[in-house]
Amino acid sequence: MSKTLCDLVAEFADKPPGMVRGIVIHLRRATERLPLVESLICALGSLEVWDAADGVALVAGGHPTECGLDPGVVRTAGEVGCVVSHMLAYQKALQDGISHLVVFEDDCAVASGFSLDKVEDYLRQVKEVSRDFGLTRMNELILLGTCGCYRWKAIRDGVKATDHFNGSHAYIIGRQMMLMLLHSHLQFLAQNKTAPIDGLIPLVLQAERKHAFCPEHDTGLFRQNREIPSYIISDGTEQRKE
């Protein structure tokens, strides 16, 4: 029987297969994204589909939209739904005793020429770098793709390190990082503010003086599908408070 992505991650993390779970976060009313979800499952093996939070309903119910990272910026309902979806996924994973969660958003697609062998090779290189340079603390967040890195360092062919990037559509996360992100999210909520998930992760990384591993080519394994309607940006611009 061929290995699934979760099998590869379990081997990478030296954990039993049952301690790793792969998920796709999917908003039920976004039915046009179901073919993408099905394609991911077909390419990667067993993935669970977990319900996304509906940002429109959250904002209507009083969830804050003022951004705690960018003064004056009001986050869209889609951005609120996105970050809450990731936080709920972390809570469930922690409650279920999961060691590592492999997270995909429902607008994620495999890159051209994708194969699980390429993912296995990437994780092998990450593991070798972690061992050779004593960077085991970086194994709490392994990016499988981004929309671009703002700040990064080349480590070796195929692998780089970043603490500031865009995109949260494909990554592996460990329990410690889940806990830190949940704590940071709750701190913003206590101030009646919010923050987007790909702003929250760099914030925590930089505060902890950590980096995440990332493929040398940001879209070499997985990419965000930009050809479908976005639930993050409603009018193509950020809204600013008057």
Contacts in CASP RR format, 6 or more apart in sequence:
PFRMAT RR
TARGET T0000
AUTHOR 0000-0000-0000
METHOD contacts of the structure
MODEL  1
MSKTLCDLVAEFADKPPGMVRGIVIHLRRATERLPLVESLICALGSLEVW
DAADGVALVAGGHPTECGLDPGVVRTAGEVGCVVSHMLAYQKALQDGISH
LVVFEDDCAVASGFSLDKVEDYLRQVKEVSRDFGLTRMNELILLGTCGCY
RWKAIRDGVKATDHFNGSHAYIIGRQMMLMLLHSHLQFLAQNKTAPIDGL
IPLVLQAERKHAFCPEHDTGLFRQNREIPSYIISDGTEQRKE
2 116 0 8 1.000
3 116 0 8 1.000
3 120 0 8 1.000
4 44 0 8 1.000
4 45 0 8 1.000
4 46 0 8 1.000
4 116 0 8 1.000
5 22 0 8 1.000
5 44 0 8 1.000
5 45 0 8 1.000
5 47 0 8 1.000
5 102 0 8 1.000
5 116 0 8 1.000
5 119 0 8 1.000
6 17 0 8 1.000
6 20 0 8 1.000
6 21 0 8 1.000
6 22 0 8 1.000
6 45 0 8 1.000
6 46 0 8 1.000
6 47 0 8 1.000
6 102 0 8 1.000
7 17 0 8 1.000
8 116 0 8 1.000
8 119 0 8 1.000
8 120 0 8 1.000
8 123 0 8 1.000
9 20 0 8 1.000
9 22 0 8 1.000
9 100 0 8 1.000
9 102 0 8 1.000
9 123 0 8 1.000
9 172 0 8 1.000
10 16 0 8 1.000
10 17 0 8 1.000
10 18 0 8 1.000
10 19 0 8 1.000
10 20 0 8 1.000
10 100 0 8 1.000
11 123 0 8 1.000
12 123 0 8 1.000
12 124 0 8 1.000
12 126 0 8 1.000
12 127 0 8 1.000
12 142 0 8 1.000
13 19 0 8 1.000
13 20 0 8 1.000
13 99 0 8 1.000
13 100 0 8 1.000
13 139 0 8 1.000
15 99 0 8 1.000
15 100 0 8 1.000
19 97 0 8 1.000
19 98 0 8 1.000
19 99 0 8 1.000
19 100 0 8 1.000
20 98 0 8 1.000
20 99 0 8 1.000
20 100 0 8 1.000
20 101 0 8 1.000
20 102 0 8 1.000
21 48 0 8 1.000
21 93 0 8 1.000
21 96 0 8 1.000
21 98 0 8 1.000
21 100 0 8 1.000
21 101 0 8 1.000
21 102 0 8 1.000
22 46 0 8 1.000
22 47 0 8 1.000
22 48 0 8 1.000
22 101 0 8 1.000
22 102 0 8 1.000
22 103 0 8 1.000
22 104 0 8 1.000
23 47 0 8 1.000
23 48 0 8 1.000
23 49 0 8 1.000
23 50 0 8 1.000
23 89 0 8 1.000
23 101 0 8 1.000
23 102 0 8 1.000
23 103 0 8 1.000
23 104 0 8 1.000
24 37 0 8 1.000
24 40 0 8 1.000
24 41 0 8 1.000
24 47 0 8 1.000
24 48 0 8 1.000
24 49 0 8 1.000
24 50 0 8 1.000
24 104 0 8 1.000
24 105 0 8 1.000
24 106 0 8 1.000
24 108 0 8 1.000
25 50 0 8 1.000
25 51 0 8 1.000
25 52 0 8 1.000
25 85 0 8 1.000
25 86 0 8 1.000
25 89 0 8 1.000
25 103 0 8 1.000
25 104 0 8 1.000
25 105 0 8 1.000
25 106 0 8 1.000
26 33 0 8 1.000
26 34 0 8 1.000
26 37 0 8 1.000
26 49 0 8 1.000
26 50 0 8 1.000
26 51 0 8 1.000
26 52 0 8 1.000
26 106 0 8 1.000
27 33 0 8 1.000
27 51 0 8 1.000
27 52 0 8 1.000
27 54 0 8 1.000
27 85 0 8 1.000
27 106 0 8 1.000
27 231 0 8 1.000
28 51 0 8 1.000
28 52 0 8 1.000
29 54 0 8 1.000
30 52 0 8 1.000
30 106 0 8 1.000
30 231 0 8 1.000
32 228 0 8 1.000
32 229 0 8 1.000
33 106 0 8 1.000
33 107 0 8 1.000
33 228 0 8 1.000
36 106 0 8 1.000
36 107 0 8 1.000
36 108 0 8 1.000
36 109 0 8 1.000
36 225 0 8 1.000
36 228 0 8 1.000
37 49 0 8 1.000
37 106 0 8 1.000
39 109 0 8 1.000
39 110 0 8 1.000
40 47 0 8 1.000
40 104 0 8 1.000
40 108 0 8 1.000
40 109 0 8 1.000
40 110 0 8 1.000
41 47 0 8 1.000
43 110 0 8 1.000
43 114 0 8 1.000
43 116 0 8 1.000
44 110 0 8 1.000
44 116 0 8 1.000
47 102 0 8 1.000
47 104 0 8 1.000
50 85 0 8 1.000
50 88 0 8 1.000
50 89 0 8 1.000
50 92 0 8 1.000
52 81 0 8 1.000
52 82 0 8 1.000
52 85 0 8 1.000
52 106 0 8 1.000
53 80 0 8 1.000
53 81 0 8 1.000
53 84 0 8 1.000
53 85 0 8 1.000
53 88 0 8 1.000
54 81 0 8 1.000
55 63 0 8 1.000
55 77 0 8 1.000
55 78 0 8 1.000
55 80 0 8 1.000
55 81 0 8 1.000
55 84 0 8 1.000
56 77 0 8 1.000
56 78 0 8 1.000
58 77 0 8 1.000
58 80 0 8 1.000
58 81 0 8 1.000
58 84 0 8 1.000
59 65 0 8 1.000
59 77 0 8 1.000
59 80 0 8 1.000
63 80 0 8 1.000
63 84 0 8 1.000
63 194 0 8 1.000
64 188 0 8 1.000
64 189 0 8 1.000
64 192 0 8 1.000
64 193 0 8 1.000
64 194 0 8 1.000
65 74 0 8 1.000
65 75 0 8 1.000
65 76 0 8 1.000
65 77 0 8 1.000
65 80 0 8 1.000
65 194 0 8 1.000
66 72 0 8 1.000
66 73 0 8 1.000
66 74 0 8 1.000
66 75 0 8 1.000
66 192 0 8 1.000
66 193 0 8 1.000
66 194 0 8 1.000
66 241 0 8 1.000
67 73 0 8 1.000
67 74 0 8 1.000
67 75 0 8 1.000
67 193 0 8 1.000
67 194 0 8 1.000
67 195 0 8 1.000
67 196 0 8 1.000
68 188 0 8 1.000
68 191 0 8 1.000
68 193 0 8 1.000
68 194 0 8 1.000
68 195 0 8 1.000
69 195 0 8 1.000
69 196 0 8 1.000
69 199 0 8 1.000
69 203 0 8 1.000
72 240 0 8 1.000
72 241 0 8 1.000
73 238 0 8 1.000
73 239 0 8 1.000
73 240 0 8 1.000
73 241 0 8 1.000
74 238 0 8 1.000
74 239 0 8 1.000
74 240 0 8 1.000
74 241 0 8 1.000
75 194 0 8 1.000
75 195 0 8 1.000
75 196 0 8 1.000
75 238 0 8 1.000
76 232 0 8 1.000
76 233 0 8 1.000
76 234 0 8 1.000
76 238 0 8 1.000
76 239 0 8 1.000
77 234 0 8 1.000
78 231 0 8 1.000
78 232 0 8 1.000
78 234 0 8 1.000
79 194 0 8 1.000
79 196 0 8 1.000
79 232 0 8 1.000
80 194 0 8 1.000
82 105 0 8 1.000
82 168 0 8 1.000
82 196 0 8 1.000
82 197 0 8 1.000
82 231 0 8 1.000
82 232 0 8 1.000
83 185 0 8 1.000
83 194 0 8 1.000
83 195 0 8 1.000
83 196 0 8 1.000
83 197 0 8 1.000
83 200 0 8 1.000
86 103 0 8 1.000
86 168 0 8 1.000
86 181 0 8 1.000
86 197 0 8 1.000
87 181 0 8 1.000
87 182 0 8 1.000
87 185 0 8 1.000
89 101 0 8 1.000
89 103 0 8 1.000
90 101 0 8 1.000
90 173 0 8 1.000
90 178 0 8 1.000
90 179 0 8 1.000
90 181 0 8 1.000
90 182 0 8 1.000
91 182 0 8 1.000
93 101 0 8 1.000
93 175 0 8 1.000
93 178 0 8 1.000
94 175 0 8 1.000
94 178 0 8 1.000
94 179 0 8 1.000
97 175 0 8 1.000
98 175 0 8 1.000
99 174 0 8 1.000
99 175 0 8 1.000
100 172 0 8 1.000
100 173 0 8 1.000
100 174 0 8 1.000
100 175 0 8 1.000
101 172 0 8 1.000
101 173 0 8 1.000
101 174 0 8 1.000
101 178 0 8 1.000
102 144 0 8 1.000
102 171 0 8 1.000
102 172 0 8 1.000
103 168 0 8 1.000
103 170 0 8 1.000
103 171 0 8 1.000
103 172 0 8 1.000
103 173 0 8 1.000
104 169 0 8 1.000
104 170 0 8 1.000
104 222 0 8 1.000
105 168 0 8 1.000
105 169 0 8 1.000
105 170 0 8 1.000
105 224 0 8 1.000
107 169 0 8 1.000
107 224 0 8 1.000
107 225 0 8 1.000
107 228 0 8 1.000
107 230 0 8 1.000
108 169 0 8 1.000
108 170 0 8 1.000
108 222 0 8 1.000
108 223 0 8 1.000
108 224 0 8 1.000
108 225 0 8 1.000
109 222 0 8 1.000
109 223 0 8 1.000
109 224 0 8 1.000
109 225 0 8 1.000
110 221 0 8 1.000
110 222 0 8 1.000
110 223 0 8 1.000
111 219 0 8 1.000
111 220 0 8 1.000
111 221 0 8 1.000
111 222 0 8 1.000
111 223 0 8 1.000
114 221 0 8 1.000
114 222 0 8 1.000
118 220 0 8 1.000
118 221 0 8 1.000
119 144 0 8 1.000
119 221 0 8 1.000
122 144 0 8 1.000
122 158 0 8 1.000
122 159 0 8 1.000
122 215 0 8 1.000
122 221 0 8 1.000
123 142 0 8 1.000
125 156 0 8 1.000
125 158 0 8 1.000
125 159 0 8 1.000
126 139 0 8 1.000
126 142 0 8 1.000
126 159 0 8 1.000
126 213 0 8 1.000
129 135 0 8 1.000
129 155 0 8 1.000
129 156 0 8 1.000
129 159 0 8 1.000
129 213 0 8 1.000
130 136 0 8 1.000
130 138 0 8 1.000
130 139 0 8 1.000
137 210 0 8 1.000
138 161 0 8 1.000
138 210 0 8 1.000
138 211 0 8 1.000
138 212 0 8 1.000
138 213 0 8 1.000
139 174 0 8 1.000
139 213 0 8 1.000
140 173 0 8 1.000
140 174 0 8 1.000
140 175 0 8 1.000
140 176 0 8 1.000
140 177 0 8 1.000
140 210 0 8 1.000
141 171 0 8 1.000
141 172 0 8 1.000
141 173 0 8 1.000
141 174 0 8 1.000
141 177 0 8 1.000
141 201 0 8 1.000
141 205 0 8 1.000
141 210 0 8 1.000
141 212 0 8 1.000
141 213 0 8 1.000
142 171 0 8 1.000
142 172 0 8 1.000
142 173 0 8 1.000
142 212 0 8 1.000
142 213 0 8 1.000
143 162 0 8 1.000
143 165 0 8 1.000
143 170 0 8 1.000
143 171 0 8 1.000
143 212 0 8 1.000
143 213 0 8 1.000
143 214 0 8 1.000
143 215 0 8 1.000
144 170 0 8 1.000
144 171 0 8 1.000
144 172 0 8 1.000
144 215 0 8 1.000
144 221 0 8 1.000
144 222 0 8 1.000
145 167 0 8 1.000
145 169 0 8 1.000
145 170 0 8 1.000
145 171 0 8 1.000
145 214 0 8 1.000
145 215 0 8 1.000
145 218 0 8 1.000
145 219 0 8 1.000
145 220 0 8 1.000
145 221 0 8 1.000
145 222 0 8 1.000
145 223 0 8 1.000
146 162 0 8 1.000
146 165 0 8 1.000
146 166 0 8 1.000
146 167 0 8 1.000
146 214 0 8 1.000
146 218 0 8 1.000
146 219 0 8 1.000
147 165 0 8 1.000
147 166 0 8 1.000
147 167 0 8 1.000
147 169 0 8 1.000
147 218 0 8 1.000
147 219 0 8 1.000
147 224 0 8 1.000
148 165 0 8 1.000
148 166 0 8 1.000
148 167 0 8 1.000
148 218 0 8 1.000
149 160 0 8 1.000
149 162 0 8 1.000
149 164 0 8 1.000
149 165 0 8 1.000
149 166 0 8 1.000
149 214 0 8 1.000
149 218 0 8 1.000
150 162 0 8 1.000
150 164 0 8 1.000
150 165 0 8 1.000
150 166 0 8 1.000
151 162 0 8 1.000
151 163 0 8 1.000
151 164 0 8 1.000
152 160 0 8 1.000
152 161 0 8 1.000
152 162 0 8 1.000
152 164 0 8 1.000
152 165 0 8 1.000
152 214 0 8 1.000
153 160 0 8 1.000
153 161 0 8 1.000
153 162 0 8 1.000
153 211 0 8 1.000
154 160 0 8 1.000
154 216 0 8 1.000
155 161 0 8 1.000
155 213 0 8 1.000
157 216 0 8 1.000
158 215 0 8 1.000
158 216 0 8 1.000
158 217 0 8 1.000
159 213 0 8 1.000
159 214 0 8 1.000
159 215 0 8 1.000
159 216 0 8 1.000
160 213 0 8 1.000
160 214 0 8 1.000
160 215 0 8 1.000
160 216 0 8 1.000
161 211 0 8 1.000
161 212 0 8 1.000
161 213 0 8 1.000
161 214 0 8 1.000
162 211 0 8 1.000
162 212 0 8 1.000
162 214 0 8 1.000
163 202 0 8 1.000
163 205 0 8 1.000
163 206 0 8 1.000
163 210 0 8 1.000
163 211 0 8 1.000
163 212 0 8 1.000
164 202 0 8 1.000
164 205 0 8 1.000
164 206 0 8 1.000
165 198 0 8 1.000
165 201 0 8 1.000
165 202 0 8 1.000
165 212 0 8 1.000
165 214 0 8 1.000
165 218 0 8 1.000
166 198 0 8 1.000
167 198 0 8 1.000
167 224 0 8 1.000
168 197 0 8 1.000
168 198 0 8 1.000
168 201 0 8 1.000
169 222 0 8 1.000
169 223 0 8 1.000
169 224 0 8 1.000
170 221 0 8 1.000
170 222 0 8 1.000
171 212 0 8 1.000
177 204 0 8 1.000
180 204 0 8 1.000
180 208 0 8 1.000
181 200 0 8 1.000
181 201 0 8 1.000
181 204 0 8 1.000
184 195 0 8 1.000
184 200 0 8 1.000
184 203 0 8 1.000
184 204 0 8 1.000
185 195 0 8 1.000
185 200 0 8 1.000
188 194 0 8 1.000
188 195 0 8 1.000
188 200 0 8 1.000
195 203 0 8 1.000
201 212 0 8 1.000
204 210 0 8 1.000
205 211 0 8 1.000
205 212 0 8 1.000
215 221 0 8 1.000
END
